[in-house]
Structure formats: C-alpha cells, structure tokens
Amino acid sequence: MSDDILLYDLTDHVATITLNRPEAMNALTRELYKKLEDAVRTSHADPEVRCVIITGNGRAFCSGDDVKQIMLGEQRDASLQRLRDVRPRPTPAAEAILLCDKPVIAAVNGAAVGWGMDLSLFADIRVASSFAKFGELFIKRGLVTDLGGLWRLPAVVGPSKAAELCFTGDVISAEEALRIGLVSYVVEPDQLLPKAREIAAKIANNPPIAMRYMKEGLRQGRGASMEQMGAYVGSSLAYLFTTEDHREGALSFVERREPVFKGR
C-alpha cells in the first residue's frame, strides 16, 4: 500500500476509495477529511465512474475523528469556526457523499465507529466483514452524531433502534448489524472486496443516466409527498425515454442479447 493517507483506483467504471491510515485505525484528520471529500467529488464529476466503493486499509474501516487532532489539538479551533457560521453547512465530506450521483457502497472491513459509522451510513449499500463492528460513539464524547446517525440511521433501522444506538453509544457486531438491516451482507474478510466489487459490477453494467435518476429519486423520496414523487417520476421518464440507453435496453430485450449501455 502507498504511504498516501487515501488511495484512489478506477477500474471497470468502479472507483475504489481507501482510507489509508492503518496505524491510526483510519482515524480522520482534517487532511483526510479533505482528501475523502475531493475523491468523492472527483468520482461524482467523472463520467467514467458508474459506482463508488469506500473501504479502509488494515483492521479498521474508520475509527472516527482523530481525537488528539480534531477534538483536543490545534485543528479543534478550525472546526469550531466552521460550525459557528450563521448557516453552517453539513460536514463537507458527508455532503459530497450524500450528493454524489453515483451509487456508493461501503465495504466495512473492521471497526466503523463514531464518524466511521456515519461514513458507512452515507453509502447507499453496506457490505461488512465478519470482523466489522458499528457504534455511534458521539454521546460518549458529549456530542451529537452527524447526519449519518440523526438522518440516515432512523431510515435504515427504524427510529426506535436508531435512538437506542445513538443514546447508548453501544457497539454492535456485524451479525447484529445484519439482523437489524444496517448491512446487506456479512462475509469473511477475504471475501469483502470481491463481494463489494460483484455488486459494483452489476451496478456499473446498468445504464448510468438512469442510475443517476434512480439514486436521486431514492434521495428525494425520503422526505417527499406522493404528489412530489409522482412529478419526479414523470419528469424523469420524459427524459429517459429519449436516451440511447433506453433504446438499447429495449432492443436488447427484443433481440435477446446483453445490452451495451454507453451513458447517452
């Protein structure tokens, strides 16, 4: 592995972003937060990217903030200044992932705690190693969770279980995460990236324009009315029916062959 604290690889339309501070359990410094944000924004803007995988190197996915630097060190003042803005924006890295129009898979290789658990929640799909653990530890530090815990977690596991995890700060196993619907799969460690890449390949083989509209529809649907979503469906289909990929999808069905989607 490189000495860089974040690795980026693009293969077969799948961008893999790897947090690479294994000696610190991939704890986030301001520099790593910025590199993560930039990598996701690069994936968002690159038409060659059709799916994104986020994972960690070593025995942790992400152990949250680097406590010494973010909470107790010189970087604390910079963080506080941003939070004191008249209208503070979401954490930039969180915003980048949540607004990324490509499907995002979290391949959770180990501990995902604090902002690390939130990071996994910002993804659309979560796959966990049997070694993975999850915990919203913010309450243990006298803080509230980011959007992952307060906004995404209740939608994923239900409000009661989300409240329990946020209020207690309990750490749960991969098996418990699977039971409550937090993750889609639990696999052996050596099968984690192959499983994530298998899912990513299926996504990447689908028409990318329709995929972006599908993801945006799911995002808007979390807070929209039936009428609003009906309007979204109508306007989306009015455009998608005109794309080359739609015609290819229909022709390939009639001709009984595999489609080749080009994002047009």
C-alpha positions as CSV (number, residue, x, y, z in Angstrom):
1,M,0.0,0.0,0.0
2,S,1.1,3.6,-0.7
3,D,2.2,6.0,2.0
4,D,-0.6,8.3,1.0
5,I,-3.4,8.6,3.6
6,L,-6.1,8.0,0.9
7,L,-5.9,5.8,-2.2
8,Y,-8.0,6.1,-5.3
9,D,-8.4,3.5,-8.0
10,L,-10.6,3.5,-11.1
11,T,-11.1,0.1,-12.7
12,D,-14.0,-1.0,-15.0
13,H,-16.1,2.1,-14.2
14,V,-15.8,1.4,-10.4
15,A,-13.9,4.0,-8.3
16,T,-12.4,2.5,-5.0
17,I,-11.6,5.0,-2.3
18,T,-9.4,3.5,0.5
19,L,-8.7,5.3,3.8
20,N,-5.1,4.5,4.4
21,R,-4.1,5.4,8.0
22,P,-4.0,1.8,9.3
23,E,-1.7,2.6,12.1
24,A,-4.4,5.0,13.5
25,M,-7.3,2.8,12.6
26,N,-8.1,5.2,9.7
27,A,-9.0,8.0,12.1
28,L,-9.9,11.2,10.3
29,T,-7.7,14.3,10.4
30,R,-8.7,17.5,8.6
31,E,-6.3,16.4,5.8
32,L,-8.0,13.0,5.4
33,Y,-11.5,14.6,5.6
34,K,-10.5,16.9,2.7
35,K,-8.9,14.1,0.7
36,L,-12.1,12.0,1.1
37,E,-14.3,14.9,0.0
38,D,-12.1,15.5,-3.0
39,A,-12.0,11.9,-4.0
40,V,-15.8,11.6,-3.9
41,R,-16.3,14.9,-5.8
42,T,-13.9,13.5,-8.4
43,S,-16.0,10.4,-8.7
44,H,-19.1,12.4,-9.0
45,A,-17.7,14.6,-11.8
46,D,-16.1,11.8,-13.8
47,P,-18.4,10.3,-16.5
48,E,-16.2,7.1,-16.5
49,V,-17.3,6.4,-12.9
50,R,-20.5,4.4,-12.5
51,C,-20.2,3.2,-8.9
52,V,-18.0,4.0,-5.9
53,I,-16.6,1.7,-3.2
54,I,-15.4,3.2,0.1
55,T,-13.3,1.0,2.4
56,G,-10.4,1.1,4.8
57,N,-6.9,-0.4,5.0
58,G,-6.0,-2.5,8.0
59,R,-8.1,-3.7,10.8
60,A,-10.5,-0.7,10.9
61,F,-12.9,0.8,8.4
62,C,-12.8,4.1,10.2
63,S,-12.5,4.8,13.9
64,G,-14.0,8.3,13.6
65,D,-12.2,11.6,14.3
66,D,-8.6,11.6,15.4
67,V,-9.4,12.7,18.9
68,K,-6.0,14.2,19.6
69,Q,-6.1,16.4,16.5
70,I,-9.8,17.2,15.9
71,M,-11.1,17.3,19.5
72,L,-8.1,18.3,21.6
73,G,-5.5,19.7,19.2
74,E,-5.0,22.8,17.1
75,Q,-7.5,21.6,14.5
76,R,-10.3,21.9,17.0
77,D,-10.5,25.7,16.5
78,A,-10.8,25.5,12.8
79,S,-13.7,23.0,13.2
80,L,-15.4,25.3,15.7
81,Q,-15.1,28.3,13.4
82,R,-16.9,26.4,10.6
83,L,-19.7,25.3,12.9
84,R,-20.2,28.9,14.2
85,D,-21.1,30.2,10.7
86,V,-24.5,31.9,10.6
87,R,-25.8,29.0,8.4
88,P,-23.3,26.1,8.9
89,R,-23.3,23.7,6.0
90,P,-23.1,19.9,6.5
91,T,-19.7,18.3,7.0
92,P,-18.2,18.8,3.5
93,A,-17.1,15.2,3.2
94,A,-20.6,14.0,4.3
95,E,-22.2,16.4,1.9
96,A,-20.1,15.2,-1.0
97,I,-21.0,11.5,-0.4
98,L,-24.7,12.2,0.1
99,L,-24.9,14.3,-3.0
100,C,-22.8,12.0,-5.2
101,D,-25.0,10.9,-8.1
102,K,-23.2,7.6,-8.4
103,P,-24.2,4.7,-6.2
104,V,-21.9,4.3,-3.2
105,I,-21.0,1.0,-1.5
106,A,-19.3,0.9,1.9
107,A,-17.1,-2.2,2.2
108,V,-16.8,-2.2,6.0
109,N,-13.6,-4.2,6.8
110,G,-13.4,-3.6,10.5
111,A,-14.4,-1.1,13.2
112,A,-16.8,1.6,12.0
113,V,-17.4,3.8,15.0
114,G,-18.2,7.5,15.6
115,W,-17.9,9.3,12.2
116,G,-16.8,6.0,10.8
117,M,-20.2,4.6,11.4
118,D,-21.7,7.7,9.9
119,L,-19.4,7.3,6.9
120,S,-20.9,3.8,6.3
121,L,-24.4,5.2,6.6
122,F,-23.7,7.9,3.9
123,A,-23.3,5.0,1.5
124,D,-26.3,3.5,-0.4
125,I,-25.3,-0.1,0.3
126,R,-23.2,-1.6,3.1
127,V,-21.3,-4.9,3.0
128,A,-19.5,-6.0,6.2
129,S,-16.6,-8.3,7.0
130,S,-17.4,-10.7,9.9
131,F,-14.8,-8.6,11.8
132,A,-16.8,-5.4,11.4
133,K,-18.3,-3.5,14.4
134,F,-20.5,-0.5,14.4
135,G,-21.0,2.2,17.1
136,E,-22.4,5.7,17.3
137,L,-19.9,6.8,20.0
138,F,-20.7,10.5,19.9
139,I,-22.7,10.5,23.1
140,K,-19.7,9.1,24.9
141,R,-17.8,12.3,23.8
142,G,-20.6,14.7,24.8
143,L,-21.6,15.3,21.2
144,V,-24.4,14.5,18.8
145,T,-23.9,12.4,15.7
146,D,-23.5,13.7,12.2
147,L,-26.2,13.3,9.5
148,G,-25.4,9.6,9.4
149,G,-26.9,8.9,12.8
150,L,-29.6,11.6,13.0
151,W,-30.9,11.5,9.4
152,R,-29.8,8.2,7.8
153,L,-29.8,5.7,10.6
154,P,-33.6,6.0,11.5
155,A,-34.5,5.4,7.9
156,V,-32.2,2.3,7.7
157,V,-33.0,0.5,11.0
158,G,-36.1,2.4,12.3
159,P,-36.5,5.2,14.8
160,S,-36.5,3.0,17.9
161,K,-33.3,1.1,17.2
162,A,-31.6,4.3,15.9
163,A,-32.5,6.0,19.2
164,E,-31.1,3.1,21.2
165,L,-27.8,3.1,19.3
166,C,-27.4,6.9,19.5
167,F,-28.5,7.2,23.1
168,T,-26.3,4.3,24.5
169,G,-23.3,4.5,22.2
170,D,-23.3,0.7,22.2
171,V,-21.0,-1.1,19.7
172,I,-22.7,-3.9,17.8
173,S,-21.3,-6.8,15.8
174,A,-21.5,-7.4,12.1
175,E,-24.1,-10.2,12.8
176,E,-26.3,-7.8,14.8
177,A,-25.9,-5.2,12.1
178,L,-27.2,-7.7,9.5
179,R,-30.1,-8.7,11.8
180,I,-31.3,-5.1,12.1
181,G,-30.9,-4.3,8.4
182,L,-27.9,-2.0,8.8
183,V,-25.9,-4.0,6.3
184,S,-26.9,-6.1,3.3
185,Y,-24.3,-8.9,3.7
186,V,-21.7,-10.2,6.1
187,V,-18.8,-12.1,4.6
188,E,-15.5,-13.5,5.6
189,P,-12.7,-10.8,5.5
190,D,-11.1,-12.2,2.3
191,Q,-14.4,-12.0,0.5
192,L,-15.3,-8.4,1.4
193,L,-13.9,-6.6,-1.5
194,P,-14.8,-9.3,-4.0
195,K,-18.4,-9.1,-2.8
196,A,-18.4,-5.3,-2.9
197,R,-16.9,-5.4,-6.4
198,E,-19.5,-8.0,-7.5
199,I,-22.3,-5.7,-6.5
200,A,-20.5,-2.7,-8.1
201,A,-20.0,-4.5,-11.4
202,K,-23.8,-5.2,-11.6
203,I,-24.5,-1.5,-11.0
204,A,-21.8,-0.4,-13.4
205,N,-23.3,-2.6,-16.2
206,N,-26.6,-0.8,-15.9
207,P,-27.4,2.4,-17.8
208,P,-25.6,5.3,-16.0
209,I,-28.0,8.1,-16.7
210,A,-31.0,6.1,-15.5
211,M,-28.9,5.0,-12.5
212,R,-28.3,8.6,-11.5
213,Y,-32.0,9.4,-11.8
214,M,-32.8,6.3,-9.8
215,K,-30.5,7.4,-7.0
216,E,-31.8,10.9,-7.0
217,G,-35.4,9.5,-6.8
218,L,-34.5,7.5,-3.7
219,R,-32.8,10.5,-2.1
220,Q,-35.8,12.8,-2.8
221,G,-38.3,10.1,-1.7
222,R,-37.1,10.2,1.9
223,G,-39.0,13.4,2.5
224,A,-41.3,14.0,-0.4
225,S,-45.0,13.6,-0.7
226,M,-46.7,11.2,-3.2
227,E,-47.5,14.1,-5.4
228,Q,-43.9,15.4,-5.4
229,M,-42.6,11.9,-6.2
230,G,-45.2,11.4,-8.9
231,A,-43.9,14.6,-10.6
232,Y,-40.3,13.4,-10.3
233,V,-41.2,10.1,-11.9
234,G,-43.0,11.8,-14.7
235,S,-40.2,14.3,-15.5
236,S,-37.5,11.7,-15.2
237,L,-39.3,9.3,-17.6
238,A,-40.0,12.1,-20.0
239,Y,-36.2,12.5,-20.4
240,L,-35.1,8.9,-20.0
241,F,-37.4,7.7,-22.8
242,T,-35.3,9.9,-25.2
243,T,-31.9,8.4,-24.3
244,E,-29.9,6.0,-26.4
245,D,-29.5,3.7,-23.4
246,H,-33.3,3.3,-23.1
247,R,-33.5,2.3,-26.8
248,E,-30.6,-0.1,-26.3
249,G,-32.3,-1.7,-23.3
250,A,-35.5,-2.2,-25.3
251,L,-33.7,-3.5,-28.4
252,S,-31.5,-5.9,-26.4
253,F,-34.6,-7.4,-24.8
254,V,-36.3,-7.9,-28.1
255,E,-33.2,-9.3,-29.7
256,R,-32.4,-11.5,-26.7
257,R,-28.9,-10.3,-26.2
258,E,-26.9,-8.5,-23.4
259,P,-27.3,-4.7,-23.6
260,V,-24.3,-2.4,-24.0
261,F,-25.0,0.9,-22.3
262,K,-22.9,4.0,-23.2
263,G,-24.4,6.7,-20.9
264,R,-26.1,8.5,-23.7
